[in-house]
Amino acid sequence: MEPVGLGIGIAGLAGALTACIDCFEYIQLGRQFGQDYGKFLLKLDVAKLRISRWGVAMGLGSEPQLRPQISASDENIRLAQSLLEQIQESFEDAERISERFMKHNSIQDANSNEMLVCNADFDMDSDYQRLHLTMRQLAFKRQKETSIRKKAAWALYEKRRVERMIDDVNGFINNLVDLFPTAQDDQRACCRIEVFTINKSQDLSLLNDIACKDDQMLSAEITRELDNRGHNVTDWKANGSSKMWAGDENAFGVDSKGHNFARFTLSGHADVHLGNINRGK
């Protein structure tokens, strides 16, 4: 066994990792995704963040403070290289299918709108857009380098093809994570950085809905963080004789969580209680 950082195999891993992360930058999604565009784009972002996190934990990232020396056999390095290549091949296979789809549709109707693609700046809700930009920046900052070779963007038009590709890519990432168990604690540390950076409860909740199936490590950190937070209640209105309560009812001995209340509008004889109710013995 020798530290990954000292073997010649690390150069191959670093190059293959960079190529994998770059693959995500070339993908566009067709207009057929409609309201699901944001969800699918964030699923791709989750996979990209996962593999960038694995790279940091393996000492392949740009952050010098997170450069551990992971012991790995030559066999494991070769397996990791193969898994990274299979991730690239998943993208290449999807691209070839997309090219055939485009060719077939252009023969059927050269003026068809089937080939139009979505734009991340205009075609998804602001919550999705904000989360997408934050996750993209997190992954970008972790890259030690980008590929010299550039290629044109390409688009995927069929949801089932995208779902299959994302499942395949996440399966290979799972294998990478399992291959080096000693790197998993550092990946959890990266998850905590991600949660801290995203920060907003509503963004974390949205991300957890997207990531819970494919990124259980990140989902666990999000759940832990949200469980430690109180409620965030804003923009409520109470009028007439309405009665409202925002807070927790805690049994004796249970620690109370703090909450954030903002922008309430009261009128009439509305009765509003803000805060926790703590029961005695």
Accessible surface in RSA format (square Angstrom, percent):
REM  Atomic radii and reference values for relative SASA: ProtOr
REM  Chains: A
REM  Algorithm: Lee & Richards
REM  Probe-radius: 1.40
REM  Slices: 20
REM RES _ NUM      All-atoms   Total-Side   Main-Chain    Non-polar    All polar
REM                ABS   REL    ABS   REL    ABS   REL    ABS   REL    ABS   REL
RES MET A   1   172.64  89.4  95.44  63.2  77.20 183.8  85.98  73.1  86.66 114.8
RES GLU A   2    70.88  40.7  69.29  52.4   1.58   3.8  26.71  51.7  44.17  36.1
RES PRO A   3    43.58  31.8  43.58  39.7   0.00   0.0  43.58  36.0   0.00   0.0
RES VAL A   4     0.90   0.6   0.89   0.8   0.01   0.0   0.90   0.8   0.00   0.0
RES GLY A   5    39.93  49.2   0.00   N/A  39.93  49.2  15.44  42.4  24.49  54.8
RES LEU A   6   135.22  75.3 101.96  72.9  33.25  83.6 106.13  74.5  29.08  78.3
RES GLY A   7     7.14   8.8   0.00   N/A   7.14   8.8   4.61  12.6   2.53   5.7
RES ILE A   8   167.93  95.6 149.19 111.1  18.74  45.2 157.88 113.7  10.05  27.3
RES GLY A   9    22.52  27.8   0.00   N/A  22.52  27.8  18.73  51.4   3.78   8.5
RES ILE A  10    33.61  19.1  33.61  25.0   0.00   0.0  33.61  24.2   0.00   0.0
RES ALA A  11    69.87  64.2  53.36  82.4  16.51  37.5  61.39  86.5   8.48  22.5
RES GLY A  12    33.45  41.2   0.00   N/A  33.45  41.2  30.21  82.9   3.24   7.3
RES LEU A  13     0.00   0.0   0.00   0.0   0.00   0.0   0.00   0.0   0.00   0.0
RES ALA A  14    25.21  23.2  23.59  36.4   1.61   3.7  24.25  34.2   0.95   2.5
RES GLY A  15    36.18  44.6   0.00   N/A  36.18  44.6  28.89  79.3   7.29  16.3
RES ALA A  16     9.32   8.6   2.71   4.2   6.61  15.0   6.91   9.7   2.41   6.4
RES LEU A  17     9.60   5.3   9.60   6.9   0.00   0.0   9.60   6.7   0.00   0.0
RES THR A  18    13.43   9.6  12.48  12.7   0.95   2.3   4.87   6.5   8.57  12.9
RES ALA A  19    26.25  24.1  22.97  35.4   3.27   7.4  24.10  33.9   2.15   5.7
RES CYS A  20     0.00   0.0   0.00   0.0   0.00   0.0   0.00   0.0   0.00   0.0
RES ILE A  21     5.00   2.8   5.00   3.7   0.00   0.0   5.00   3.6   0.00   0.0
RES ASP A  22     9.36   6.6   9.36   9.3   0.00   0.0   4.84  11.4   4.53   4.5
RES CYS A  23    21.47  16.2  19.50  21.7   1.97   4.6   2.37   6.0  19.09  20.6
RES PHE A  24    20.92  10.5   6.02   3.7  14.90  38.8   6.15   3.7  14.77  42.3
RES GLU A  25    70.98  40.7  43.22  32.7  27.75  66.1  32.08  62.0  38.90  31.8
RES TYR A  26    29.44  13.7  29.23  16.6   0.22   0.6  25.87  19.4   3.57   4.4
RES ILE A  27    17.80  10.1   1.69   1.3  16.10  38.8   1.69   1.2  16.10  43.7
RES GLN A  28    73.49  41.1  68.14  49.8   5.34  12.7  17.34  36.9  56.15  42.6
RES LEU A  29     2.25   1.3   1.01   0.7   1.24   3.1   1.01   0.7   1.24   3.3
RES GLY A  30     0.00   0.0   0.00   N/A   0.00   0.0   0.00   0.0   0.00   0.0
RES ARG A  31   118.87  49.9 107.24  54.7  11.63  27.7  34.58  47.3  84.29  51.1
RES GLN A  32    66.82  37.4  39.15  28.6  27.68  65.9  48.58 103.4  18.24  13.8
RES PHE A  33     1.44   0.7   0.01   0.0   1.44   3.7   0.01   0.0   1.44   4.1
RES GLY A  34    43.07  53.1   0.00   N/A  43.07  53.1  37.27 102.3   5.80  13.0
RES GLN A  35   190.17 106.3 152.16 111.2  38.01  90.5  63.64 135.5 126.52  96.0
RES ASP A  36    45.54  31.9  44.85  44.6   0.68   1.6   1.46   3.4  44.08  44.0
RES TYR A  37     9.59   4.5   9.59   5.5   0.00   0.0   1.61   1.2   7.97   9.8
RES GLY A  38     3.99   4.9   0.00   N/A   3.99   4.9   2.20   6.0   1.79   4.0
RES LYS A  39    75.42  36.8  74.88  45.9   0.54   1.3  32.15  28.9  43.27  46.1
RES PHE A  40     2.60   1.3   2.60   1.6   0.00   0.0   2.60   1.6   0.00   0.0
RES LEU A  41    19.88  11.1  19.88  14.2   0.00   0.0  19.88  14.0   0.00   0.0
RES LEU A  42     0.00   0.0   0.00   0.0   0.00   0.0   0.00   0.0   0.00   0.0
RES LYS A  43    40.12  19.6  38.91  23.9   1.21   2.9  21.02  18.9  19.10  20.3
RES LEU A  44     9.53   5.3   9.28   6.6   0.26   0.6   9.50   6.7   0.03   0.1
RES ASP A  45    11.77   8.2   9.47   9.4   2.30   5.4   1.62   3.8  10.15  10.1
RES VAL A  46     2.00   1.3   2.00   1.8   0.00   0.0   2.00   1.7   0.00   0.0
RES ALA A  47     1.25   1.1   1.25   1.9   0.00   0.0   1.25   1.8   0.00   0.0
RES LYS A  48     8.33   4.1   8.33   5.1   0.00   0.0   4.96   4.5   3.38   3.6
RES LEU A  49     0.43   0.2   0.35   0.3   0.07   0.2   0.35   0.2   0.07   0.2
RES ARG A  50    19.10   8.0  17.54   8.9   1.56   3.7   0.75   1.0  18.35  11.1
RES ILE A  51     0.18   0.1   0.18   0.1   0.00   0.0   0.18   0.1   0.00   0.0
RES SER A  52     2.78   2.4   0.07   0.1   2.72   6.3   1.27   2.7   1.52   2.1
RES ARG A  53     4.63   1.9   4.63   2.4   0.00   0.0   0.09   0.1   4.55   2.8
RES TRP A  54     0.09   0.0   0.09   0.0   0.00   0.0   0.00   0.0   0.09   0.1
RES GLY A  55     0.77   0.9   0.00   N/A   0.77   0.9   0.77   2.1   0.00   0.0
RES VAL A  56     1.18   0.8   0.81   0.7   0.37   0.9   0.81   0.7   0.37   1.0
RES ALA A  57     0.29   0.3   0.00   0.0   0.29   0.7   0.29   0.4   0.00   0.0
RES MET A  58     2.70   1.4   0.00   0.0   2.70   6.4   0.00   0.0   2.70   3.6
RES GLY A  59    14.75  18.2   0.00   N/A  14.75  18.2   3.29   9.0  11.46  25.7
RES LEU A  60     7.50   4.2   2.51   1.8   4.99  12.5   2.59   1.8   4.91  13.2
RES GLY A  61     2.74   3.4   0.00   N/A   2.74   3.4   2.74   7.5   0.00   0.0
RES SER A  62    37.50  31.7  22.71  30.3  14.79  34.1  19.98  42.6  17.52  24.5
RES GLU A  63    36.42  20.9  34.59  26.2   1.84   4.4  14.15  27.4  22.28  18.2
RES PRO A  64    97.33  70.9  81.47  74.3  15.86  57.6  81.77  67.5  15.56  96.7
RES GLN A  65   135.43  75.7  97.71  71.4  37.72  89.8  66.51 141.6  68.92  52.3
RES LEU A  66    33.43  18.6  30.50  21.8   2.94   7.4  33.05  23.2   0.38   1.0
RES ARG A  67   101.42  42.6  78.59  40.1  22.83  54.4  30.53  41.7  70.88  43.0
RES PRO A  68    37.96  27.7  21.21  19.3  16.75  60.9  33.20  27.4   4.76  29.6
RES GLN A  69   114.65  64.1  86.79  63.4  27.86  66.3  51.82 110.3  62.83  47.7
RES ILE A  70    10.01   5.7   8.11   6.0   1.90   4.6   9.49   6.8   0.52   1.4
RES SER A  71    64.46  54.5  51.60  68.9  12.86  29.6  20.00  42.6  44.47  62.3
RES ALA A  72     0.68   0.6   0.00   0.0   0.68   1.5   0.54   0.8   0.14   0.4
RES SER A  73    34.31  29.0  31.76  42.4   2.55   5.9  29.62  63.1   4.69   6.6
RES ASP A  74    85.50  59.9  79.36  79.0   6.13  14.5  21.01  49.4  64.49  64.3
RES GLU A  75   105.78  60.7 103.91  78.6   1.86   4.4  25.19  48.7  80.58  65.8
RES ASN A  76    37.62  25.9  37.62  36.4   0.00   0.0   0.00   0.0  37.62  36.4
RES ILE A  77    13.49   7.7  13.49  10.0   0.00   0.0  13.49   9.7   0.00   0.0
RES ARG A  78   152.54  64.0 146.03  74.4   6.51  15.5  72.70  99.4  79.84  48.4
RES LEU A  79    80.20  44.7  79.46  56.8   0.74   1.9  79.92  56.1   0.28   0.8
RES ALA A  80     0.00   0.0   0.00   0.0   0.00   0.0   0.00   0.0   0.00   0.0
RES GLN A  81    50.80  28.4  50.80  37.1   0.00   0.0  26.35  56.1  24.45  18.5
RES SER A  82    45.67  38.6  44.48  59.4   1.18   2.7  21.27  45.3  24.40  34.2
RES LEU A  83    19.59  10.9  19.59  14.0   0.00   0.0  19.59  13.8   0.00   0.0
RES LEU A  84     0.00   0.0   0.00   0.0   0.00   0.0   0.00   0.0   0.00   0.0
RES GLU A  85    71.90  41.3  70.68  53.5   1.23   2.9  19.13  37.0  52.78  43.1
RES GLN A  86    62.63  35.0  61.05  44.6   1.58   3.8  16.93  36.0  45.70  34.7
RES ILE A  87     0.06   0.0   0.06   0.0   0.00   0.0   0.06   0.0   0.00   0.0
RES GLN A  88    35.13  19.6  35.13  25.7   0.00   0.0   4.29   9.1  30.84  23.4
RES GLU A  89    87.71  50.4  87.71  66.4   0.00   0.0  26.75  51.7  60.96  49.8
RES SER A  90    14.72  12.4   6.73   9.0   7.99  18.4   6.35  13.5   8.36  11.7
RES PHE A  91     5.24   2.6   5.01   3.1   0.23   0.6   5.22   3.2   0.02   0.1
RES GLU A  92    75.26  43.2  73.88  55.9   1.38   3.3  23.36  45.2  51.90  42.4
RES ASP A  93    65.72  46.0  64.12  63.8   1.60   3.8  22.28  52.4  43.44  43.3
RES ALA A  94     7.84   7.2   4.13   6.4   3.71   8.4   7.36  10.4   0.48   1.3
RES GLU A  95    28.73  16.5  28.73  21.7   0.00   0.0   4.82   9.3  23.91  19.5
RES ARG A  96   118.12  49.6 117.17  59.7   0.95   2.3  51.12  69.9  67.00  40.6
RES ILE A  97    43.69  24.9  43.11  32.1   0.58   1.4  43.11  31.0   0.58   1.6
RES SER A  98     4.83   4.1   1.46   2.0   3.36   7.7   4.00   8.5   0.82   1.2
RES GLU A  99    96.29  55.3  90.62  68.6   5.67  13.5  37.04  71.7  59.25  48.4
RES ARG A 100   147.96  62.1 142.33  72.6   5.63  13.4  71.01  97.0  76.95  46.6
RES PHE A 101    47.19  23.6  40.82  25.3   6.38  16.6  46.52  28.2   0.67   1.9
RES MET A 102    77.99  40.4  76.39  50.6   1.60   3.8  65.56  55.7  12.42  16.5
RES LYS A 103   142.61  69.6 136.49  83.7   6.12  14.6  85.15  76.6  57.46  61.2
RES HIS A 104   103.16  56.4 100.58  69.9   2.58   6.6  68.86  71.0  34.29  39.9
RES ASN A 105    17.51  12.1  16.81  16.2   0.70   1.7   0.70   1.7  16.81  16.2
RES SER A 106    58.50  49.4  47.19  63.0  11.31  26.1  38.47  81.9  20.03  28.1
RES ILE A 107   132.26  75.3 102.90  76.7  29.36  70.8 109.47  78.8  22.79  61.9
RES GLN A 108   127.67  71.4  91.18  66.6  36.49  86.9  32.87  70.0  94.79  71.9
RES ASP A 109    72.00  50.4  65.60  65.3   6.40  15.1  24.55  57.8  47.45  47.3
RES ALA A 110    91.68  84.3  55.46  85.6  36.22  82.4  56.61  79.7  35.07  92.9
RES ASN A 111   136.32  94.0 111.66 107.9  24.66  59.4  32.36  77.9 103.96 100.5
RES SER A 112    31.33  26.5  11.53  15.4  19.80  45.6  10.49  22.3  20.84  29.2
RES ASN A 113   109.67  75.6  99.35  96.0  10.32  24.9  20.58  49.5  89.09  86.1
RES GLU A 114    76.09  43.7  72.61  54.9   3.48   8.3  18.89  36.5  57.19  46.7
RES MET A 115    48.11  24.9  37.52  24.8  10.58  25.2  37.70  32.1  10.41  13.8
RES LEU A 116    96.43  53.7  93.76  67.1   2.66   6.7  95.73  67.2   0.70   1.9
RES VAL A 117    45.89  30.2  35.69  32.3  10.21  24.6  35.69  31.0  10.21  27.7
RES CYS A 118    11.61   8.8   3.78   4.2   7.83  18.4   0.00   0.0  11.61  12.5
RES ASN A 119    63.58  43.8  59.16  57.2   4.42  10.6  17.62  42.4  45.96  44.4
RES ALA A 120    26.64  24.5  22.07  34.1   4.57  10.4  22.07  31.1   4.57  12.1
RES ASP A 121    92.25  64.6  77.85  77.5  14.40  34.1  12.94  30.5  79.31  79.1
RES PHE A 122   163.33  81.7 130.28  80.7  33.05  86.0 135.78  82.3  27.55  78.8
RES ASP A 123    41.27  28.9  20.54  20.4  20.73  49.0  13.08  30.8  28.19  28.1
RES MET A 124    26.75  13.9   2.42   1.6  24.33  57.9  12.90  11.0  13.86  18.4
RES ASP A 125    99.54  69.7  91.34  90.9   8.20  19.4  22.66  53.3  76.88  76.7
RES SER A 126    79.78  67.4  69.64  92.9  10.14  23.4  44.16  94.0  35.62  49.9
RES ASP A 127    52.97  37.1  52.80  52.6   0.17   0.4   7.71  18.2  45.26  45.1
RES TYR A 128    55.48  25.9  55.48  31.6   0.00   0.0  24.57  18.5  30.91  38.1
RES GLN A 129    44.08  24.6  44.08  32.2   0.00   0.0   3.84   8.2  40.24  30.5
RES ARG A 130    76.17  32.0  71.26  36.3   4.91  11.7  52.92  72.3  23.25  14.1
RES LEU A 131     0.72   0.4   0.27   0.2   0.44   1.1   0.72   0.5   0.00   0.0
RES HIS A 132    17.35   9.5  17.35  12.1   0.00   0.0   8.28   8.5   9.07  10.6
RES LEU A 133    95.61  53.2  90.91  65.0   4.70  11.8  91.20  64.0   4.41  11.9
RES THR A 134    35.58  25.3  29.74  30.2   5.83  13.9  14.93  20.1  20.65  31.2
RES MET A 135     1.83   1.0   0.25   0.2   1.59   3.8   0.49   0.4   1.35   1.8
RES ARG A 136   109.27  45.9 108.07  55.1   1.21   2.9  13.78  18.8  95.50  57.9
RES GLN A 137    94.39  52.8  93.17  68.1   1.21   2.9  36.01  76.6  58.38  44.3
RES LEU A 138    15.30   8.5  14.27  10.2   1.03   2.6  14.44  10.1   0.86   2.3
RES ALA A 139     0.70   0.6   0.70   1.1   0.00   0.0   0.70   1.0   0.00   0.0
RES PHE A 140   116.10  58.1 112.28  69.5   3.83  10.0 112.41  68.1   3.70  10.6
RES LYS A 141   126.83  61.9 112.26  68.9  14.57  34.7  62.31  56.1  64.52  68.7
RES ARG A 142     9.82   4.1   6.90   3.5   2.92   6.9   2.50   3.4   7.32   4.4
RES GLN A 143    23.40  13.1   7.51   5.5  15.89  37.8   7.48  15.9  15.92  12.1
RES LYS A 144   118.40  57.8  88.82  54.5  29.59  70.4  50.40  45.4  68.00  72.4
RES GLU A 145    99.85  57.3  89.45  67.7  10.40  24.8  34.44  66.6  65.41  53.4
RES THR A 146    63.93  45.5  49.53  50.2  14.39  34.3  24.60  33.0  39.33  59.5
RES SER A 147    28.34  23.9  19.85  26.5   8.49  19.6  19.79  42.1   8.54  12.0
RES ILE A 148   173.95  99.0 150.76 112.3  23.19  55.9 157.09 113.1  16.87  45.8
RES ARG A 149   177.90  74.7 165.15  84.2  12.75  30.4  80.15 109.5  97.75  59.2
RES LYS A 150   140.01  68.3 113.11  69.4  26.90  64.1  88.52  79.7  51.50  54.9
RES LYS A 151    69.15  33.7  47.63  29.2  21.52  51.2  36.29  32.7  32.87  35.0
RES ALA A 152    82.61  76.0  63.07  97.3  19.55  44.5  73.30 103.2   9.31  24.7
RES ALA A 153    57.55  52.9  29.93  46.2  27.61  62.8  29.93  42.2  27.61  73.1
RES TRP A 154    23.65   9.5  17.29   8.4   6.36  14.9  20.55  11.0   3.11   5.0
RES ALA A 155     4.84   4.5   3.36   5.2   1.48   3.4   3.36   4.7   1.48   3.9
RES LEU A 156     3.74   2.1   3.73   2.7   0.01   0.0   3.74   2.6   0.00   0.0
RES TYR A 157    13.42   6.3   5.65   3.2   7.77  20.2   1.01   0.8  12.41  15.3
RES GLU A 158    43.61  25.0  38.47  29.1   5.14  12.2  18.53  35.8  25.08  20.5
RES LYS A 159    77.79  37.9  72.80  44.7   4.99  11.9  43.63  39.3  34.16  36.4
RES ARG A 160   126.55  53.1 120.93  61.6   5.61  13.4  61.12  83.5  65.42  39.6
RES ARG A 161    60.56  25.4  56.97  29.0   3.59   8.6   8.49  11.6  52.07  31.6
RES VAL A 162     0.00   0.0   0.00   0.0   0.00   0.0   0.00   0.0   0.00   0.0
RES GLU A 163    82.67  47.5  80.93  61.2   1.74   4.1  23.46  45.4  59.21  48.3
RES ARG A 164   130.72  54.9 126.05  64.3   4.67  11.1  53.70  73.4  77.01  46.7
RES MET A 165     8.34   4.3   4.34   2.9   4.00   9.5   7.79   6.6   0.55   0.7
RES ILE A 166     4.73   2.7   4.00   3.0   0.73   1.8   4.73   3.4   0.00   0.0
RES ASP A 167    72.37  50.7  61.68  61.4  10.68  25.3  23.85  56.1  48.52  48.4
RES ASP A 168    65.77  46.1  59.48  59.2   6.29  14.9   9.77  23.0  56.00  55.8
RES VAL A 169     1.95   1.3   1.95   1.8   0.00   0.0   1.95   1.7   0.00   0.0
RES ASN A 170     5.54   3.8   5.54   5.4   0.00   0.0   5.39  13.0   0.15   0.1
RES GLY A 171    28.68  35.4   0.00   N/A  28.68  35.4  26.80  73.5   1.88   4.2
RES PHE A 172    41.70  20.9  41.69  25.8   0.01   0.0  41.69  25.3   0.01   0.0
RES ILE A 173     0.22   0.1   0.22   0.2   0.00   0.0   0.22   0.2   0.00   0.0
RES ASN A 174    63.82  44.0  62.29  60.2   1.52   3.7  15.92  38.3  47.90  46.3
RES ASN A 175    72.33  49.9  67.77  65.5   4.56  11.0  11.30  27.2  61.03  59.0
RES LEU A 176     0.00   0.0   0.00   0.0   0.00   0.0   0.00   0.0   0.00   0.0
RES VAL A 177    16.62  10.9  16.54  15.0   0.09   0.2  16.62  14.4   0.00   0.0
RES ASP A 178    98.98  69.3  81.73  81.3  17.25  40.8  28.72  67.6  70.25  70.1
RES LEU A 179    36.58  20.4  24.70  17.7  11.89  29.9  30.12  21.2   6.46  17.4
RES PHE A 180     5.10   2.6   2.99   1.8   2.11   5.5   5.10   3.1   0.00   0.0
RES PRO A 181    86.61  63.1  75.98  69.3  10.63  38.6  76.24  62.9  10.37  64.4
RES THR A 182   102.80  73.1  80.29  81.4  22.51  53.6  82.86 111.3  19.94  30.1
RES ALA A 183     0.00   0.0   0.00   0.0   0.00   0.0   0.00   0.0   0.00   0.0
RES GLN A 184    34.24  19.1  34.24  25.0   0.00   0.0   1.89   4.0  32.36  24.5
RES ASP A 185   102.35  71.7  97.74  97.3   4.61  10.9  32.10  75.6  70.25  70.1
RES ASP A 186    43.32  30.3  42.78  42.6   0.54   1.3   2.97   7.0  40.35  40.2
RES GLN A 187     2.40   1.3   2.40   1.8   0.00   0.0   0.00   0.0   2.40   1.8
RES ARG A 188    88.57  37.2  88.57  45.2   0.00   0.0  25.79  35.3  62.78  38.0
RES ALA A 189    26.76  24.6  24.97  38.5   1.79   4.1  25.29  35.6   1.47   3.9
RES CYS A 190     0.56   0.4   0.56   0.6   0.00   0.0   0.00   0.0   0.56   0.6
RES CYS A 191     0.00   0.0   0.00   0.0   0.00   0.0   0.00   0.0   0.00   0.0
RES ARG A 192   124.51  52.3 117.90  60.1   6.61  15.7  54.09  73.9  70.42  42.7
RES ILE A 193    72.02  41.0  69.25  51.6   2.78   6.7  71.65  51.6   0.38   1.0
RES GLU A 194     0.00   0.0   0.00   0.0   0.00   0.0   0.00   0.0   0.00   0.0
RES VAL A 195     9.11   6.0   9.11   8.2   0.00   0.0   9.11   7.9   0.00   0.0
RES PHE A 196   164.19  82.1 154.19  95.5  10.00  26.0 159.37  96.6   4.82  13.8
RES THR A 197    64.65  46.0  41.61  42.2  23.04  54.9  37.22  50.0  27.43  41.5
RES ILE A 198    10.57   6.0   1.22   0.9   9.36  22.6   2.77   2.0   7.80  21.2
RES ASN A 199    79.27  54.7  78.80  76.2   0.47   1.1   9.56  23.0  69.71  67.4
RES LYS A 200    95.65  46.7  89.52  54.9   6.14  14.6  61.97  55.8  33.68  35.9
RES SER A 201    33.24  28.1  27.76  37.1   5.47  12.6  18.14  38.6  15.10  21.2
RES GLN A 202    90.43  50.6  75.59  55.2  14.84  35.3  38.16  81.2  52.27  39.6
RES ASP A 203     4.33   3.0   4.32   4.3   0.02   0.0   0.02   0.0   4.32   4.3
RES LEU A 204     0.05   0.0   0.05   0.0   0.00   0.0   0.05   0.0   0.00   0.0
RES SER A 205    49.11  41.5  46.70  62.3   2.42   5.6  30.67  65.3  18.44  25.8
RES LEU A 206    30.71  17.1  27.20  19.5   3.51   8.8  29.89  21.0   0.82   2.2
RES LEU A 207     0.12   0.1   0.12   0.1   0.00   0.0   0.12   0.1   0.00   0.0
RES ASN A 208    28.76  19.8  27.86  26.9   0.90   2.2   2.09   5.0  26.67  25.8
RES ASP A 209   110.78  77.6  88.43  88.0  22.35  52.9  24.88  58.6  85.90  85.7
RES ILE A 210    12.61   7.2   8.54   6.4   4.08   9.8  10.02   7.2   2.59   7.0
RES ALA A 211     0.00   0.0   0.00   0.0   0.00   0.0   0.00   0.0   0.00   0.0
RES CYS A 212    65.05  49.2  55.85  62.3   9.20  21.6  19.39  49.1  45.66  49.2
RES LYS A 213   134.00  65.4 112.49  69.0  21.50  51.2 106.92  96.2  27.08  28.8
RES ASP A 214    16.29  11.4   7.51   7.5   8.78  20.8   3.90   9.2  12.39  12.4
RES ASP A 215     1.60   1.1   1.23   1.2   0.38   0.9   0.38   0.9   1.23   1.2
RES GLN A 216   132.88  74.3 123.94  90.6   8.94  21.3  37.10  79.0  95.78  72.6
RES MET A 217    38.21  19.8  26.30  17.4  11.91  28.4  33.64  28.6   4.57   6.1
RES LEU A 218     0.00   0.0   0.00   0.0   0.00   0.0   0.00   0.0   0.00   0.0
RES SER A 219    14.46  12.2  14.46  19.3   0.00   0.0   3.45   7.3  11.01  15.4
RES ALA A 220    48.94  45.0  38.20  59.0  10.74  24.4  46.29  65.2   2.65   7.0
RES GLU A 221    15.19   8.7  13.19  10.0   2.00   4.8   0.82   1.6  14.37  11.7
RES ILE A 222     0.00   0.0   0.00   0.0   0.00   0.0   0.00   0.0   0.00   0.0
RES THR A 223    59.13  42.1  57.51  58.3   1.61   3.8  49.99  67.1   9.13  13.8
RES ARG A 224   128.90  54.1 123.32  62.9   5.58  13.3  58.15  79.5  70.75  42.9
RES GLU A 225    55.75  32.0  54.05  40.9   1.71   4.1   6.41  12.4  49.34  40.3
RES LEU A 226    42.70  23.8  32.06  22.9  10.64  26.7  32.17  22.6  10.53  28.3
RES ASP A 227    81.95  57.4  77.31  77.0   4.64  11.0  23.41  55.1  58.54  58.4
RES ASN A 228   108.00  74.5  82.30  79.5  25.70  61.9  21.95  52.8  86.05  83.2
RES ARG A 229    59.13  24.8  48.92  24.9  10.21  24.3  33.98  46.4  25.15  15.2
RES GLY A 230    24.36  30.0   0.00   N/A  24.36  30.0   2.56   7.0  21.80  48.8
RES HIS A 231    84.64  46.3  78.72  54.7   5.92  15.1  57.55  59.3  27.09  31.5
RES ASN A 232    86.54  59.7  56.85  54.9  29.69  71.5  17.85  43.0  68.69  66.4
RES VAL A 233    17.39  11.4  14.71  13.3   2.68   6.5  17.39  15.1   0.00   0.0
RES THR A 234    40.16  28.6  27.95  28.3  12.21  29.1   7.54  10.1  32.62  49.3
RES ASP A 235    91.51  64.1  65.68  65.4  25.83  61.1  33.07  77.8  58.44  58.3
RES TRP A 236    86.35  34.7  82.88  40.1   3.48   8.2  63.70  34.0  22.66  36.8
RES LYS A 237   161.96  79.0 137.80  84.5  24.16  57.5  80.38  72.4  81.57  86.9
RES ALA A 238     3.56   3.3   0.32   0.5   3.23   7.4   2.39   3.4   1.16   3.1
RES ASN A 239    92.61  63.9  89.85  86.8   2.76   6.6  13.76  33.1  78.85  76.2
RES GLY A 240    40.94  50.5   0.00   N/A  40.94  50.5  37.67 103.4   3.27   7.3
RES SER A 241    96.63  81.7  77.36 103.2  19.27  44.4  40.34  85.9  56.29  78.9
RES SER A 242    42.84  36.2  30.06  40.1  12.78  29.4  41.31  88.0   1.53   2.1
RES LYS A 243   169.41  82.6 138.91  85.2  30.50  72.6  82.00  73.8  87.41  93.1
RES MET A 244    42.97  22.3  31.50  20.8  11.47  27.3  35.36  30.1   7.61  10.1
RES TRP A 245   104.87  42.1  79.51  38.5  25.37  59.6  79.59  42.4  25.28  41.0
RES ALA A 246     6.60   6.1   1.41   2.2   5.19  11.8   6.45   9.1   0.15   0.4
RES GLY A 247    19.62  24.2   0.00   N/A  19.62  24.2   0.00   0.0  19.62  43.9
RES ASP A 248    34.20  24.0  31.08  30.9   3.12   7.4  12.54  29.5  21.66  21.6
RES GLU A 249    97.94  56.2  67.74  51.2  30.20  71.9  19.13  37.0  78.81  64.3
RES ASN A 250    14.90  10.3  12.84  12.4   2.06   5.0   2.24   5.4  12.66  12.2
RES ALA A 251    64.28  59.1  53.25  82.2  11.03  25.1  56.71  79.9   7.56  20.0
RES PHE A 252   119.49  59.8  97.53  60.4  21.96  57.1  99.12  60.1  20.37  58.3
RES GLY A 253    68.91  85.0   0.00   N/A  68.91  85.0  34.82  95.5  34.09  76.3
RES VAL A 254    84.65  55.7  68.30  61.8  16.35  39.4  72.61  63.1  12.04  32.7
RES ASP A 255   128.86  90.3 113.14 112.6  15.72  37.2  37.78  88.9  91.08  90.8
RES SER A 256    59.93  50.6  28.82  38.5  31.11  71.7  24.22  51.6  35.72  50.0
RES LYS A 257    84.71  41.3  76.59  47.0   8.12  19.3  50.89  45.8  33.82  36.0
RES GLY A 258    63.12  77.8   0.00   N/A  63.12  77.8  42.61 116.9  20.51  45.9
RES HIS A 259    39.58  21.6   3.77   2.6  35.81  91.6   7.84   8.1  31.74  36.9
RES ASN A 260    80.27  55.4  76.22  73.7   4.04   9.7  28.97  69.7  51.30  49.6
RES PHE A 261    57.07  28.6  29.67  18.4  27.40  71.3  29.92  18.1  27.15  77.7
RES ALA A 262    32.36  29.8  24.67  38.1   7.70  17.5  32.36  45.6   0.00   0.0
RES ARG A 263   159.49  67.0 132.22  67.4  27.27  64.9  76.46 104.5  83.03  50.3
RES PHE A 264    50.06  25.0  18.75  11.6  31.31  81.5  18.75  11.4  31.30  89.6
RES THR A 265    77.42  55.1  73.70  74.7   3.72   8.9  50.64  68.0  26.79  40.5
RES LEU A 266   102.06  56.8  72.99  52.2  29.06  73.1  73.07  51.3  28.99  78.0
RES SER A 267    57.91  48.9  47.06  62.8  10.85  25.0  46.83  99.7  11.07  15.5
RES GLY A 268    67.38  83.1   0.00   N/A  67.38  83.1  28.48  78.2  38.90  87.1
RES HIS A 269   163.38  89.3 143.13  99.5  20.26  51.8  99.24 102.3  64.14  74.6
RES ALA A 270    24.35  22.4   0.72   1.1  23.63  53.7   0.72   1.0  23.63  62.6
RES ASP A 271    81.26  56.9  76.50  76.1   4.76  11.2  20.74  48.8  60.52  60.4
RES VAL A 272    35.49  23.4   5.77   5.2  29.73  71.6   5.77   5.0  29.72  80.6
RES HIS A 273    81.03  44.3  77.59  53.9   3.44   8.8  58.53  60.3  22.50  26.2
RES LEU A 274    78.53  43.7  51.71  37.0  26.82  67.4  51.71  36.3  26.82  72.2
RES GLY A 275    17.85  22.0   0.00   N/A  17.85  22.0  17.85  49.0   0.00   0.0
RES ASN A 276    36.58  25.2  12.19  11.8  24.39  58.7   3.69   8.9  32.89  31.8
RES ILE A 277    54.71  31.1  51.58  38.4   3.13   7.6  54.71  39.4   0.00   0.0
RES ASN A 278    94.65  65.3  65.51  63.3  29.15  70.2  28.96  69.7  65.70  63.5
RES ARG A 279   124.69  52.4 117.84  60.1   6.86  16.3  44.42  60.7  80.27  48.6
RES GLY A 280    58.16  71.7   0.00   N/A  58.16  71.7  33.56  92.1  24.60  55.1
RES LYS A 281   213.75 104.3 140.80  86.4  72.95 173.7 112.78 101.5 100.96 107.5
END  Absolute sums over single chains surface
CHAIN  1 A    15325.1      12437.2       2888.0       7950.8       7374.3
END  Absolute sums over all chains
TOTAL         15325.1      12437.2       2888.0       7950.8       7374.3
